[in-house]
């Protein structure tokens, strides 16, 4: 069975199913204007694209403060850093779309016994 036929078979067999909502984490600081804007943009986009949203103040965690410091806001989608600093609604939508597709493709390739992240 060729690759496309395998993907179609997996879809129809129910092995590949609708993804659970993505998880978006925005690392921020208390008096950060860009952080407030990023959170507002995320809530706006959330009305169209389902995802869980968490905002975490890095000042409460020394490890996060050391990692992200002055780079906030930092947006993680499904535990992967996708955006940092100033962002637009368009950029967030594109990052969500890319994350959704890469997650689906990885699952399909894994089911086919292929591992794209291995060299």
DSSP file (Angstrom, degrees, kcal/mol; ACC not computed):
  #  RESIDUE AA STRUCTURE BP1 BP2  ACC     N-H-->O    O-->H-N    N-H-->O    O-->H-N    TCO  KAPPA ALPHA  PHI   PSI    X-CA   Y-CA   Z-CA
    1    1 A X              0   0    0      0, 0.0     5,-0.0     0, 0.0     0, 0.0   0.000 360.0 360.0 360.0 129.3    0.0    0.0    0.0
    2    2 A X     >  -     0   0    0      1,-0.1     4,-2.2     4,-0.0     5,-0.2  -0.221 360.0 -97.2 -75.0 171.0    1.5    3.4   -1.0
    3    3 A X  H  > S+     0   0    0      1,-0.2     4,-2.2     2,-0.2     5,-0.1   0.879 121.6  47.7 -57.2 -45.4    1.8    6.3    1.5
    4    4 A X  H  > S+     0   0    0      1,-0.2     4,-2.5     2,-0.2    -1,-0.2   0.906 111.5  50.7 -66.0 -40.9   -1.4    8.1    0.4
    5    5 A X  H  > S+     0   0    0      1,-0.2     4,-2.6     2,-0.2    -1,-0.2   0.890 109.6  52.0 -63.2 -38.2   -3.4    4.9    0.5
    6    6 A X  H  X S+     0   0    0     -4,-2.2     4,-2.7     2,-0.2    -2,-0.2   0.923 109.5  48.9 -62.6 -44.6   -2.1    4.3    4.1
    7    7 A X  H  X S+     0   0    0     -4,-2.2     4,-2.3     2,-0.2    -2,-0.2   0.924 112.6  47.6 -62.4 -44.7   -3.1    7.8    5.2
    8    8 A X  H  X S+     0   0    0     -4,-2.5     4,-2.5     1,-0.2     5,-0.2   0.919 112.4  49.8 -62.6 -43.2   -6.6    7.4    3.8
    9    9 A X  H  X S+     0   0    0     -4,-2.6     4,-2.0     1,-0.2     6,-0.2   0.903 110.4  50.1 -62.6 -41.5   -6.9    4.0    5.4
   10   10 A X  H  X>S+     0   0    0     -4,-2.7     6,-1.4     2,-0.2     5,-1.2   0.897 110.7  50.0 -64.2 -39.5   -5.8    5.3    8.7
   11   11 A X  H ><5S+     0   0    0     -4,-2.3     3,-0.8     1,-0.2    -2,-0.2   0.937 114.1  43.6 -63.7 -46.7   -8.3    8.2    8.5
   12   12 A X  H 3<5S+     0   0    0     -4,-2.5    -1,-0.2     1,-0.2    -2,-0.2   0.784 108.5  58.1 -72.2 -26.3  -11.2    5.9    7.7
   13   13 A X  H 3<5S-     0   0    0     -4,-2.0    -1,-0.2    -5,-0.2    -2,-0.2   0.640 111.7-118.9 -78.3 -12.0  -10.2    3.3   10.3
   14   14 A X  T <<5S+     0   0    0     -3,-0.8    -3,-0.2    -4,-0.7    -2,-0.1   0.473  83.3 118.3  89.5   0.9  -10.5    6.0   13.0
   15   15 A X  S   <S+     0   0    0     -5,-1.2     2,-0.7    -6,-0.2    -4,-0.2   0.902  74.5  52.7 -66.8 -39.4   -6.8    5.7   14.0
   16   16 A X  S    S+     0   0    0     -6,-1.4     2,-0.2    -9,-0.1    -2,-0.2  -0.881  82.6 171.0 -96.2 120.0   -6.3    9.3   13.0
   17   17 A X        -     0   0    0     -2,-0.7     3,-0.1     1,-0.1     2,-0.1  -0.737  42.8 -66.3-125.8 170.5   -8.9   11.3   14.8
   18   18 A X        -     0   0    0     -2,-0.2    -1,-0.1     1,-0.1     0, 0.0  -0.349  62.0-110.6 -58.9 132.2   -9.7   15.0   15.4
   19   19 A X        -     0   0    0      1,-0.1     2,-0.1    -2,-0.1    -1,-0.1  -0.254  25.5-113.5 -62.0 148.1   -7.0   16.5   17.5
   20   20 A X        -     0   0    0      1,-0.2    -1,-0.1    -3,-0.1    -3,-0.0  -0.458  57.5 -73.0 -69.9 158.3   -7.7   17.6   21.0
   21   21 A X        -     0   0    0     -2,-0.1    30,-0.2     1,-0.1    -1,-0.2  -0.228  55.2-111.3 -56.0 142.7   -7.5   21.4   21.3
   22   22 A X  E     -a   51   0A   0     28,-0.9    30,-3.0    -3,-0.1     2,-0.5  -0.309  26.3-124.3 -68.2 158.5   -4.0   22.8   21.2
   23   23 A X  E     -a   52   0A   0     28,-0.2    55,-3.3    30,-0.0     2,-0.5  -0.940  23.2-167.3-109.9 125.6   -2.5   24.2   24.4
   24   24 A X  E     -aB  53  77A   0     28,-3.3    30,-2.4    -2,-0.5     2,-0.5  -0.955   2.9-172.6-114.4 126.3   -1.2   27.8   24.2
   25   25 A X  E     -aB  54  76A   0     51,-2.6    51,-3.0    -2,-0.5     2,-0.6  -0.972   6.5-161.9-117.5 130.3    0.9   29.2   27.0
   26   26 A X  E     -aB  55  75A   0     28,-3.0    30,-2.5    -2,-0.5     2,-0.5  -0.942   7.8-153.6-112.9 112.5    1.9   32.8   27.1
   27   27 A X  E     +aB  56  74A   0     47,-2.9    47,-1.7    -2,-0.6    46,-0.7  -0.725  34.1 151.8 -81.8 130.3    4.8   33.6   29.4
   28   28 A X  E     -a   57   0A   0     28,-2.9    30,-3.0    -2,-0.5    31,-0.4  -0.813  39.1-121.5-145.8-179.5    4.5   37.2   30.5
   29   29 A X    >   -     0   0    0     -2,-0.2     3,-1.0    28,-0.2     6,-0.1  -0.908  34.4-105.5-130.4 162.5    5.3   39.7   33.2
   30   30 A X  T 3  S+     0   0    0     -2,-0.3     2,-0.7     1,-0.3    -1,-0.1   0.930 111.8  30.7 -57.0 -60.6    3.0   41.9   35.3
   31   31 A X  T 3  S+     0   0    0     -3,-0.1     2,-0.7     4,-0.0    -1,-0.3  -0.331  85.8 130.1 -99.8  53.3    3.4   45.4   33.8
   32   32 A X    <>  -     0   0    0     -3,-1.0     4,-1.9    -2,-0.7     5,-0.2  -0.911  40.3-166.1-112.3 109.6    4.2   44.3   30.3
   33   33 A X  H  > S+     0   0    0     -2,-0.7     4,-2.2     1,-0.2     5,-0.2   0.921  91.2  51.2 -60.6 -45.9    2.2   46.1   27.6
   34   34 A X  H  > S+     0   0    0      1,-0.2     4,-2.6     2,-0.2    -1,-0.2   0.843 107.7  54.9 -61.0 -32.8    3.2   43.6   24.8
   35   35 A X  H  > S+     0   0    0      2,-0.2     4,-2.2     1,-0.2    -1,-0.2   0.910 107.7  48.1 -66.5 -42.4    2.1   40.8   27.1
   36   36 A X  H  X S+     0   0    0     -4,-1.9     4,-2.1     2,-0.2    -2,-0.2   0.891 112.5  49.3 -64.8 -39.2   -1.3   42.3   27.6
   37   37 A X  H  X S+     0   0    0     -4,-2.2     4,-2.7     2,-0.2    -2,-0.2   0.923 110.1  50.9 -65.2 -44.5   -1.6   42.8   23.8
   38   38 A X  H  X S+     0   0    0     -4,-2.6     4,-2.5     1,-0.2    -2,-0.2   0.902 111.0  48.6 -60.3 -42.1   -0.5   39.2   23.1
   39   39 A X  H  X S+     0   0    0     -4,-2.2     4,-2.3     2,-0.2    -1,-0.2   0.902 111.2  49.8 -65.5 -41.2   -3.1   37.9   25.6
   40   40 A X  H  X S+     0   0    0     -4,-2.1     4,-1.9     2,-0.2    -2,-0.2   0.916 111.8  48.5 -63.3 -43.3   -5.8   40.0   24.0
   41   41 A X  H  X S+     0   0    0     -4,-2.7     4,-2.6     1,-0.2     5,-0.2   0.920 110.1  52.2 -62.1 -44.2   -4.9   38.7   20.5
   42   42 A X  H  X S+     0   0    0     -4,-2.5     4,-2.2     1,-0.2    -2,-0.2   0.902 109.2  49.1 -61.1 -41.6   -4.9   35.1   21.8
   43   43 A X  H  X S+     0   0    0     -4,-2.3     4,-0.7     2,-0.2    -1,-0.2   0.867 111.1  50.8 -66.1 -35.4   -8.4   35.5   23.2
   44   44 A X  H >< S+     0   0    0     -4,-1.9     3,-0.9     1,-0.2     4,-0.3   0.933 113.3  43.9 -65.7 -46.7   -9.6   37.1   20.0
   45   45 A X  H >X S+     0   0    0     -4,-2.6     4,-2.5     1,-0.2     3,-1.8   0.835 102.7  67.8 -67.4 -32.9   -8.2   34.2   17.9
   46   46 A X  H 3< S+     0   0    0     -4,-2.2    -1,-0.2     1,-0.3     5,-0.2   0.746  88.1  66.9 -60.8 -24.0   -9.5   31.7   20.4
   47   47 A X  T << S+     0   0    0     -3,-0.9    -1,-0.3    -4,-0.7    -2,-0.2   0.777 114.9  28.0 -66.8 -25.6  -13.0   32.6   19.3
   48   48 A X  T <4 S+     0   0    0     -3,-1.8     2,-0.5    -4,-0.3    -2,-0.2   0.752 124.4  44.3-104.2 -33.9  -12.3   31.1   15.9
   49   49 A X  S  < S-     0   0    0     -4,-2.5     2,-0.4     2,-0.0    -1,-0.2  -0.963  84.2-126.0-119.6 121.6   -9.7   28.4   16.6
   50   50 A X        +     0   0    0     -2,-0.5   -28,-0.9    -3,-0.1     2,-0.3  -0.512  49.6 134.0 -72.5 125.8  -10.2   26.1   19.6
   51   51 A X  E     -a   22   0A   0     -2,-0.4     2,-0.3   -30,-0.2   -28,-0.2  -0.961  54.0-110.8-159.9 154.3   -7.2   26.0   22.1
   52   52 A X  E     -a   23   0A   0    -30,-3.0   -28,-3.3    -2,-0.3     2,-0.4  -0.705  35.2-151.7 -86.6 144.1   -6.7   26.1   25.8
   53   53 A X  E     +a   24   0A   0     -2,-0.3     2,-0.4   -30,-0.2   -28,-0.2  -0.965  17.7 175.2-125.8 129.3   -5.0   29.3   26.9
   54   54 A X  E     -a   25   0A   0    -30,-2.4   -28,-3.0    -2,-0.4     2,-0.5  -0.995  14.0-158.2-130.8 137.4   -2.8   29.9   29.9
   55   55 A X  E     -a   26   0A   0     -2,-0.4     2,-0.5   -30,-0.2   -28,-0.2  -0.972  13.3-169.2-114.6 126.5   -0.9   33.0   30.9
   56   56 A X  E     -a   27   0A   0    -30,-2.5   -28,-2.9    -2,-0.5     2,-0.7  -0.965  19.0-138.0-123.1 125.8    2.0   32.5   33.3
   57   57 A X  E >   -a   28   0A   0     -2,-0.5     3,-1.5   -30,-0.2   -28,-0.2  -0.713  10.9-158.2 -80.8 113.9    3.9   35.3   35.0
   58   58 A X  G >  S+     0   0    0    -30,-3.0     3,-1.7    -2,-0.7     7,-0.5   0.696  83.5  75.9 -69.5 -17.9    7.6   34.4   34.8
   59   59 A X  G 3  S+     0   0    0    -31,-0.4    -1,-0.3     1,-0.3     3,-0.1   0.729  89.0  60.0 -65.0 -20.0    8.4   36.6   37.8
   60   60 A X  G <  S+     0   0    0     -3,-1.5     2,-0.4     1,-0.2    -1,-0.3   0.529 104.8  52.4 -84.1  -6.3    7.0   33.9   40.0
   61   61 A X    <>  -     0   0    0     -3,-1.7     4,-2.5    -4,-0.1     5,-0.2  -0.952  64.6-158.9-137.2 113.5    9.5   31.3   38.8
   62   62 A X  H  > S+     0   0    0     -2,-0.4     4,-2.1     1,-0.2     5,-0.1   0.826  95.3  54.7 -63.0 -32.3   13.2   31.9   38.8
   63   63 A X  H  > S+     0   0    0      2,-0.2     4,-1.9     1,-0.2    -1,-0.2   0.933 111.5  43.4 -66.1 -46.0   13.8   29.2   36.2
   64   64 A X  H  >>S+     0   0    0      2,-0.2     4,-3.0     1,-0.2     5,-0.6   0.885 112.1  54.3 -66.2 -38.2   11.4   30.8   33.7
   65   65 A X  H  X5S+     0   0    0     -4,-2.5     4,-1.8    -7,-0.5    -1,-0.2   0.900 109.7  47.2 -61.9 -41.0   12.7   34.3   34.5
   66   66 A X  H  <5S+     0   0    0     -4,-2.1    -1,-0.2    -5,-0.2    -2,-0.2   0.873 116.3  45.0 -67.9 -37.0   16.2   33.1   33.6
   67   67 A X  H  <5S+     0   0    0     -4,-1.9    -2,-0.2    -5,-0.1    -1,-0.2   0.914 130.6  17.7 -72.6 -44.4   15.0   31.4   30.4
   68   68 A X  H ><5S+     0   0    0     -4,-3.0     3,-3.5     1,-0.1     4,-0.4   0.690  78.3 150.7-109.3 -22.4   12.8   34.2   29.1
   69   69 A X  G ><<S-     0   0    0     -4,-1.8     3,-0.6    -5,-0.6    -1,-0.1   0.106  81.4  -1.6  33.0-110.0   13.8   37.3   30.9
   70   70 A X  G 3  S+     0   0    0      1,-0.2    -1,-0.3    -5,-0.0    -2,-0.1   0.278 114.0  87.4 -94.2  10.1   13.2   40.3   28.7
   71   71 A X  G <  S+     0   0    0     -3,-3.5    14,-1.0    14,-0.1    -1,-0.2   0.526  71.9 163.0 -85.7  -5.2   11.9   38.3   25.7
   72   72 A X    <   +     0   0    0     -3,-0.6   -44,-0.1    -4,-0.4   -38,-0.1  -0.239  42.9  57.4 -64.7 150.7    8.3   38.3   26.9
   73   73 A X  S    S+     0   0    0    -46,-0.7    12,-2.7   -39,-0.2     2,-0.5   0.499  70.7 174.9 -74.9 146.8    5.7   37.7   25.8
   74   74 A X  E     -BC  27  84A   0    -47,-1.7   -47,-2.9    10,-0.2     2,-0.6  -0.989  16.1-152.6-120.4 128.8    6.7   34.2   24.7
   75   75 A X  E     -BC  26  83A   0      8,-3.0     7,-3.1    -2,-0.5     8,-1.5  -0.899   8.8-170.1-108.5 122.4    4.1   32.0   23.1
   76   76 A X  E     -BC  25  81A   0    -51,-3.0   -51,-2.6    -2,-0.6     2,-0.5  -0.923   3.9-164.1-107.0 134.6    4.3   28.2   23.4
   77   77 A X  E >  S-BC  24  80A   0      3,-2.7     3,-1.2    -2,-0.5   -53,-0.2  -0.977  79.9 -15.8-119.6 118.2    2.0   26.1   21.4
   78   78 A X  T 3  S-     0   0    0    -55,-3.3    -1,-0.2    -2,-0.5   -54,-0.1   0.923 131.0 -51.9  50.4  49.0    1.8   22.5   22.6
   79   79 A X  T 3  S+     0   0    0    -56,-0.3     2,-0.5     1,-0.2    -1,-0.2   0.549 116.5 111.0  70.6  11.5    5.0   23.0   24.6
   80   80 A X  E <  S-C   77   0A   0     -3,-1.2    -3,-2.7     0, 0.0     2,-0.3  -0.966  72.6-118.9-118.4 131.0    7.0   24.4   21.6
   81   81 A X  E     +C   76   0A   0     -2,-0.5    -5,-0.3    -5,-0.2     3,-0.1  -0.490  42.9 159.7 -67.1 125.6    8.1   28.0   21.5
   82   82 A X  E     +     0   0A   0     -7,-3.1     2,-0.3     1,-0.4    -6,-0.2   0.691  58.2  18.3-118.0 -32.9    6.5   29.6   18.4
   83   83 A X  E     -C   75   0A   0     -8,-1.5    -8,-3.0     4,-0.0    -1,-0.4  -0.976  55.0-177.3-142.1 153.0    6.5   33.4   19.0
   84   84 A X  E     -C   74   0A   0     -2,-0.3   -10,-0.2   -10,-0.2   -12,-0.2  -0.989  54.0  -2.7-150.0 146.3    8.3   35.9   21.2
   85   85 A X  S    S+     0   0    0    -12,-2.7   -12,-0.2   -14,-1.0     2,-0.1  -0.416 114.1  12.1  76.4-151.0    8.0   39.7   21.6
   86   86 A X  S    S+     0   0    0     -2,-0.1     2,-0.3   -14,-0.1    -2,-0.2  -0.364  75.0 174.1 -63.7 134.4    5.7   41.7   19.5
   87   87 A X        -     0   0    0    -53,-0.2     2,-0.3    -4,-0.1   -46,-0.1  -0.959  21.5-140.8-141.3 160.0    3.2   39.7   17.6
   88   88 A X     >  -     0   0    0     -2,-0.3     4,-2.1     1,-0.1     5,-0.2  -0.728  31.5-110.3-114.0 166.3    0.2   40.2   15.4
   89   89 A X  H  > S+     0   0    0     -2,-0.3     4,-2.7     1,-0.2     5,-0.2   0.903 120.2  54.1 -60.0 -41.5   -3.1   38.3   15.1
   90   90 A X  H  > S+     0   0    0      1,-0.2     4,-2.3     2,-0.2    -1,-0.2   0.898 107.3  49.9 -60.8 -42.3   -1.9   37.0   11.7
   91   91 A X  H  > S+     0   0    0      2,-0.2     4,-2.3     1,-0.2    -1,-0.2   0.895 111.4  48.4 -65.3 -40.4    1.3   35.7   13.1
   92   92 A X  H  X S+     0   0    0     -4,-2.1     4,-2.5     2,-0.2     5,-0.2   0.928 111.3  49.9 -66.4 -43.9   -0.5   33.8   15.9
   93   93 A X  H  X S+     0   0    0     -4,-2.7     4,-2.4     1,-0.2    -2,-0.2   0.916 112.1  48.5 -59.7 -42.7   -3.0   32.3   13.5
   94   94 A X  H  X S+     0   0    0     -4,-2.3     4,-2.6     2,-0.2    -1,-0.2   0.900 111.1  50.1 -64.6 -41.0   -0.1   31.2   11.2
   95   95 A X  H  X S+     0   0    0     -4,-2.3     4,-2.4     2,-0.2    -2,-0.2   0.897 111.6  48.4 -65.1 -40.2    1.7   29.7   14.2
   96   96 A X  H  X S+     0   0    0     -4,-2.5     4,-2.5     2,-0.2    -2,-0.2   0.912 112.1  48.9 -65.3 -42.6   -1.4   27.8   15.3
   97   97 A X  H  X S+     0   0    0     -4,-2.4     4,-2.4    -5,-0.2    -2,-0.2   0.925 112.4  48.0 -62.9 -44.8   -2.0   26.5   11.8
   98   98 A X  H  X S+     0   0    0     -4,-2.6     4,-2.7     1,-0.2     5,-0.2   0.909 112.7  48.5 -62.9 -42.6    1.6   25.3   11.5
   99   99 A X  H  X S+     0   0    0     -4,-2.4     4,-2.1     2,-0.2    -2,-0.2   0.905 110.9  50.7 -64.7 -41.7    1.5   23.6   14.9
  100  100 A X  H  X S+     0   0    0     -4,-2.5     4,-1.9     1,-0.2    -2,-0.2   0.921 114.3  43.8 -62.9 -44.5   -1.8   21.9   14.1
  101  101 A X  H  X S+     0   0    0     -4,-2.4     4,-2.9     2,-0.2     5,-0.2   0.918 112.6  50.4 -68.7 -43.5   -0.5   20.6   10.8
  102  102 A X  H  X S+     0   0    0     -4,-2.7     4,-2.2     1,-0.2    -1,-0.2   0.870 110.3  51.5 -65.0 -34.3    2.9   19.5   12.1
  103  103 A X  H  X S+     0   0    0     -4,-2.1     4,-1.9    -5,-0.2    -1,-0.2   0.926 113.3  44.4 -65.8 -44.7    1.2   17.6   14.9
  104  104 A X  H  X S+     0   0    0     -4,-1.9     4,-2.4     2,-0.2    -2,-0.2   0.921 114.1  48.7 -66.2 -45.3   -1.1   15.8   12.5
  105  105 A X  H  X S+     0   0    0     -4,-2.9     4,-2.9     1,-0.2     5,-0.2   0.908 110.4  51.8 -63.1 -42.0    1.7   15.0   10.0
  106  106 A X  H  X S+     0   0    0     -4,-2.2     4,-2.3    -5,-0.2    -1,-0.2   0.901 110.2  49.0 -60.9 -41.1    3.9   13.7   12.8
  107  107 A X  H  X S+     0   0    0     -4,-1.9     4,-2.3     2,-0.2    -2,-0.2   0.924 112.5  47.9 -65.1 -43.8    1.1   11.4   14.0
  108  108 A X  H  X S+     0   0    0     -4,-2.4     4,-1.6     2,-0.2    -2,-0.2   0.943 113.3  47.0 -62.1 -48.6    0.5   10.1   10.5
  109  109 A X  H  <>S+     0   0    0     -4,-2.9     5,-3.1     1,-0.2     4,-0.3   0.880 111.0  52.6 -62.3 -37.8    4.2    9.5    9.9
  110  110 A X  H ><5S+     0   0    0     -4,-2.3     3,-1.4    -5,-0.2    -1,-0.2   0.921 107.8  50.8 -62.6 -44.0    4.6    7.7   13.2
  111  111 A X  H 3<5S+     0   0    0     -4,-2.3    -1,-0.2     1,-0.3    -2,-0.2   0.806 109.0  52.2 -63.7 -29.2    1.6    5.4   12.4
  112  112 A X  T 3<5S-     0   0    0     -4,-1.6    -1,-0.3     2,-0.2    -2,-0.2   0.473 121.4-109.7 -84.9  -2.3    3.4    4.6    9.1
  113  113 A X  T < 5S+     0   0    0     -3,-1.4     2,-0.3     1,-0.3    -3,-0.2   0.625  78.3 128.5  83.7  13.7    6.6    3.7   11.0
  114  114 A X      < -     0   0    0     -5,-3.1     2,-0.5    -6,-0.2    -1,-0.3  -0.791  44.1-159.3-101.9 146.5    8.4    6.8    9.7
  115  115 A X    >   -     0   0    0     -2,-0.3     3,-1.6     1,-0.1    -9,-0.1  -0.835   6.8-174.8-129.8  94.5   10.2    9.2   12.1
  116  116 A X  T 3  S+     0   0    0     -2,-0.5    -1,-0.1     1,-0.3   -10,-0.0   0.717  81.7  58.7 -64.6 -21.9   10.8   12.6   10.5
  117  117 A X  T 3  S+     0   0    0    -11,-0.1     2,-0.4     2,-0.0    -1,-0.3   0.512  87.2  91.0 -88.0  -3.3   12.8   13.9   13.4
  118  118 A X    <         0   0    0     -3,-1.6    -3,-0.1     1,-0.1     0, 0.0  -0.764 360.0 360.0 -94.2 138.7   15.5   11.2   13.2
  119  119 A X              0   0    0     -2,-0.4    -1,-0.1     0, 0.0    -3,-0.1   0.440 360.0 360.0 -82.9 360.0   18.5   11.9   11.0
